[in-house]
Amino acid sequence: MTPVDAIVAIAIGFASGVLSGLFGVGGGIVMTPAIDAFLPVSSITAIATPLPVIFPTSITGAVTYARAGQVDRRAAMWMAGTGLVGAAVGALATEWVDPTVLLFVTAALLGWQSVGIIRGRKRAGADPTASEPAVRPAIFATIGLLAGVVSGLLGVGGGLVMVPLLAGWCRMPLKRALGTSLLTIPAIVIPGTIVHAMLGNIDWWAALFLTLGAVPGAWIGATLALGSGERTLRLTVGSGMLVIAVVYAAMQLADLVG
């Protein structure tokens, strides 16, 4: 990796970290297309390399949300358990799935979930301070399993699955959904990181420089989110994710046409 590549990786990491703390995701959803576009690595390496970076990034964001009391530890515990299993399965499945297809799936999932975030409060109820309904552990476990499979397949933390489902299906306030997602993500990315490392898909130098930018970025993003109102945060998070999804899909389509 050249000095220029290292600087680019730090910049990618910082931008991804900010969005991680703000959107409650691990940051891989932004890192993967950026790595694929701006660093000299293969598509499967672009998918796998964000995984070890997501671990410290999401911990930084989770700690920031936890200090503000915006974390549901019970939900995180159930999601982490099944997420571990799902992530290992998803990572192994990448050996038989075309990376370009994975990148298109990432864009589609992100677009769908971004709309869910924007519309989530309408489904959950107009009052963001209302009491949350009791949620069965099986629901959290299901969400964790889905997030884990997506994490292993796409090299992301799984937050793009957890945040909208926690905020919409479980009627959890968005800030708490963001914090809970970030708390769960470190456990989910462990199996995927191990599997992809064994398969030789991770560029560890790129991961190091990405981390140098991502950790401070995550703190900034979480701080910004905690200082925002619920409505403003939903519009910001949902709209931002939707824009990323469109750009993401356009980049992959351009590669296919080219």
N, C-alpha and C positions, 0 to 999 in steps of 0.2 A: 504494500500500500504506500503510495507516494504522499508527500506532505500535503499536496493539494487535496488528495482523496481524504486524508485525515481531517482536514478543515471542513470539507463538505460533510463528512460523517458526523462531526460535532454539531454542525448547523442542523442537519437532519434530526439528530437526537434531541436538540433543544426544542425545535418546533414540535416534534412528536411528544416530548415530555409535557409541554404546555397543554397540548390538546388532550393528553392522557389525564392530567389532573382536572381539566375542565369538563371532559366528556365521560370520565369514569371508566376509560378503557386502558389497556396496557400500552398503547402507542404503536403496536405493530400494524394497525390498520393504515397508519400514515407512513411508518418506516418502510414497510414492504414495497409499495410502489415507488417511493423515493429512492430506495436502495437500487431497485431494479432499473430506474431511469438514470441515476447519476453516479453509481459506483460500478466498477468493472467486475461484476459477479454474475453468475447464472441465475435464472429465475428461481430455481429451487433453493439456492443459497439466499436469495432475497426474502424468501418465505421463512426460512429457518433461522437466519441470523438475529432477527429481532427478539426471539424467545428469551435468550439469557439477559438481554437488555431490559425486557419487560419486568423481570423480577425486582431489581432495585428501584426501578421507576415507579411501579405500582405501590411498593412499600412506602416510598416517600409520600405519595399522594394519600395513601390510606392513613398514615400517621397524622397527616394534616387534618383530614376529615375527622378522625377519631378524637383529636383534641377539641374539636368543636361539637362533639357528641353526635356526629352524623354517621354512625356505623351500627348496623344490626349484626352483632356477633353470632347470634343463633342462626340467622339465614346464611351467613358466610360459612359456618361450620358444615351445614348440610350440603351446600353447593360445592364446597371444596372436596368433600369426600367422593361424590360421584364425578366431579370434574376431573379428578386425577385419573379415573378409569377412562373416561371419554377422551381425554387428551392423548393418552397412550395409543388408543385405538385409531384416533385421527392421524397421529403422526406416522404410524405404520402404514396407513392407507395411502400416504403420499407416494409410496413406491409404485403404486399402480394407477395413479391419477395424473393426467396431464397438468403441469404447473399453470399453463395458460388458462385452462378451465377453472382451476382454483382461483386465479386472480379475477376472473369474470364472476364467479360465485361470491367472492368477497364484495365486489361492487354491488351485486344484486341484494345481498343480505344487508349491507350498509344502507342502501337506499330505502329498503323496506322498513328497517328499524328506525331510521331517522324520521320517517313520517309518523311512526308509532309514538315517538317521543313528543313530537309537536302536538299530536292529538291526544296524548295520554291523559292529561288532566281532565279533559272533557269526559273521558270514560271513567276516570277514577273519582270524579266529583269536583265541584267547583271550589271547595274549601280546602286549601293545602294544609291547614292546621287540624283538620278532622282526624278523629282516631282511626288508626289503621285496623282493618279487619284481621281476625286471627287466620293465619295461613298455615296449612298443614305441612309438616316436614316433607311429605312426598312431593309437594309442588316445588319447594326449594331444591330438592334432590333432582327433579326432572330438569329444572332450569340449569343446574350445575352440569348435568350430563350433556345437555345440548351445547352449553358453552365450552365444555371440554373437547368435544368432538370438533367443533369449529376451530378452537385454539390449535389443536394438533394438526388439522388439515391445512389451515391458512396461515399459521405462524403468528397468530394474534393472541391477545390475552383472554378473549371471550367476553369482554365487556360489552361489545356490540349486541350480544344476545342477552346478557344479564340486566343491563340498565333498563331497556324498554320493558322487559317482562316484569322486573321488580316494580317499576313505576306504574305500569299499566295493569298487568294481570294481578299483581299482589297489592296494588294501590299504596305503594310506599312513596313517601315524599321524594322528589327527585334528588335532592342533596343527599339524603340517606341512601338512596339507590346508588348514587355515584360512589359514595364512601364504602358501601358494602361490596360493590363490584370490585373496587380496588383492593379491598382486604382479601377477597377470594382469589384474585388473579395469581398471586405468587405461588399458591399451591397448584393451580391448574397448569402453569407453564413448566413445572418441574419435569413431568414425564416427557412432554414434547421436546424439551431441551435435551434430555438424556438420549432419547431415541435419535433425534436429528444429529447429535454429536457423534453417536455411534455410527451413523450412516455417512458421516463426513460432510454434512450439508452446511455447517456453521463456519463463517469466516470470523475467527476470534479477534483478529486485529480490528476489523470493522466494528465488532461488538463492543470492544473497549472504548473506541472513540465515540461511538453512538451513546454509550453510557455517560461519558463525561459531559455531554450536552443534555441528555434526557433527565438526569436526576434533578438539577436545579430547575429545569423547565417544568417538571411535575409539581414542584412546590409552588411555583408561580401560578400555574393553571388551577390548582386546588384552591389557592388563596383567592383568586378571582371568582371562582364559582361560589365559594362560601359567602362572598360579599354581594352576590347578586340575588334579586328577587326570584321567586319560583317561576313566574310567568316569563320573565326575561331570560332566565336560565334555560327554560324549555325551548323557547324560540331560538336562542343562541346555539344550544347543543344540537337540536334537531336540524336546523338550517345548515349549520356547519357540516354535519355528517352527510347531509344530502348533497351539498356541493362537492365534498370529497368523493362521494360515490359516483357522481356524474363524470368528474375528471378522471377518476380511476378507470371507469369503463371505457372512456374515450381513448385513454392511453393504450389499453390492451387492444382495442379495435384497430387503432392506427398501426400497431405492431403486426397484427394479422394481415391487414390490407397491404402494408409495406412489404 
